[in-house]
Amino acid sequence: MSNEVVSFASTNRDIVSRLVRAGLVTGVIDAIFSSVLVTVFYHSTVTRLWQGVASVLLGKEALNGGTTTATDRSFGW
């Protein structure tokens, strides 16, 4: 019976590890795809895209923040 418990625990750890890796890979692919999409099809800049992402947390002021808003973490967090 103890073998089943150990096997179950390692299986859960494998599942969590795979889910974390899948989430990270999905996030990176999404960031690359959206960056290319916004520059090629919408004729905008990558900075403007990430300012839009930052505006979800920071509000509309993030759209006027320049490159600092898109890349820097100097928001007092």
N, C-alpha and C positions, 0 to 999 in steps of 0.2 A: 504494500500500500504506500510506503514512503517513496517508492520509485515513481508512482503516479503523481504524487504531489510535486516532486522535483521536476518531472517532465512537464506538468501543467504550468509551473512557475517559469520555466525556461521558454515555454511556448508563448506565454503572455509577454515576456520580455522581448522575444523575437518580433511579435506582432507590433508592439509599441515602437521598437526600433525601426521597423519597416514603415510604419505610419509617419514617424518623424522625418525619415529620409524622403519619403514620397512628398510630404508637405514642403520640405525645403526645395526639392527639385522643381516642384510645381511653382513655387514662388519665384524662383530664379528664372524659369522659362517664361512665366507671365510678365515679369519685369522686362526681360529682353524683348519679348514680342510687343508689349505695349510701347516701349521706347522706339522700336523700329516703326510701328504702325503710326504713331503720332508724328514722326518726322517725315515719313514717306507720303502718307495719304492725307494727313491733316495740315501739313506744312507748318507745323508748330515746332517748339523746341522741347527737348527732354526736360530741361529745367522747368518749363511751364507745366509739364505733366506731373512732375513730383511736387510742384507747388500745389497743384490740385489735390494730390494725395494728402499733403500736409494740411490743407485747408479743412479737411474732415475733422482733424483734431484741434486745430488752432483757430478756425474760423476764416472769414473772408480776408482778414489782414494778411494771411499767408500768401495770397496771390500777389501782393505788393512787396514781398520781402526779398526778392532777388534770389541769387544763387544761395545765399546763406539759409534762406528758408527751406530750400530744396535739399541741402546737403548737411548743414550744420546742426548740432544739437545744443545750441546756446539759447534755449528757451527757458532756462531756469528749472529744468526738471532734475 
